[in-house]
């Protein structure tokens, strides 16, 4: 039961409007320097100045809320969202109302947080930030490991202890808060720093376990995008085994705990010794096999005597000599045949000329025997008209010339 404060204003006091408003403002701000309120958001508006105005309400009342520009808000505000706001009460005399100035805002209820995370996961997955093709393999034996976490947290101590137990490496810490409004920006800045500096072989982003609300910075878009864009292989070791933050999907490898991340990034001394032993055995067996094969090849080689080698080369020379003689004799025979043909060429040409003359004489005789002049010599004549066409009938004929064997006679037309 909230106690009712005793009145300190006497009934006979008279105030101006401004004095009364100032008194009320002082009383409200003094009585409520810090307050946490849980309720449902509505009427959310963002002014051009960047300030946000809204109402937080429940079934019985509503309070005006102001979030000044620059106040960190880790998630998107929506109507109907249940939240817990932390701030101070004040009044606004110009409209005679009271309001709360928010310094922190967080989601209320695991259900609302899980719904928000599922929607964000779906959006980032659509952009391809969780694709398996983006994953990079971890280096086998890293020399320098970058860790983004709180320097005072148990996670950093666990990582250092486990690394010392397994394998000596250099650890480079980027100190970052892992809880609160600025945690997401600091963790993302740490990932980006190592990628700019290129001074480590692998990055571990770590935080110990906690409530879902405490782990939210590792599901913020700025952290997920920084992890997905990292060119250096990145391991996320946030929370405990059941805790899955969105950075786990964007990281190259997800470890169940910070200690698990340290175990993944370096091998144990015993496993290295075993690996070296296995490598030695493989090399030894391979060398032995090669040596055995080489010895077998050497033993299979038959060394010939110098005399036998010379005789074999002499035999090859004899074979080459016989082959060359056959080729040369063939070419000489072909050349002699061509020379003989060239020597008989005048006789061949003369015979061809005789044959051609006989053919021409025969053709001349045929032409002479077939010529129409021989017909005219037997007493025939050819009658032609003015167009030099042969007239073969008397009906309608108009002869112009008559050709005999010894010449052509022009016919004069008799005028009627």
Buried (B, 14 or more C-beta within 10 A) or exposed (E): EEEEEEEEEEEEEEEEEEEBBBBBBEBBBEEBEEEEBEBBBBEBEEEEEEBBBBBBBEEEEEBBBBBEEEBBEBBEBEEEBBBBBBBBBBBEEEEEEBBBBBBBBBBBBEEBBEEBBEEBBEEBBEEEBBEEEEBBEBBEEBEEBBBBBBEEBBBBEBBBEBBEEBBEBEBBBBBBBBBBBBBBBBBBBBBBBBBEEEEBBBBBBBBBBBEBBBBBBBBBBBBBBBBBBBEBBBBBBBBEEEBBBBBBBBBBBBBBBBBBBBBBBBBEEEEBEEEEEEEEEEEEEEEEEEEEEEEEEEEEEEEEEEEEEEEEEEEEEEEEEEEEEEEEEEEEEEEEEEEEEEEEEEEEEEEEEEEEEEEEEEEEEEEEEEEEEEEBEEEEEBBBBEEEEEBEEEEEEEBBBBBEBEEEEEEEEEEE
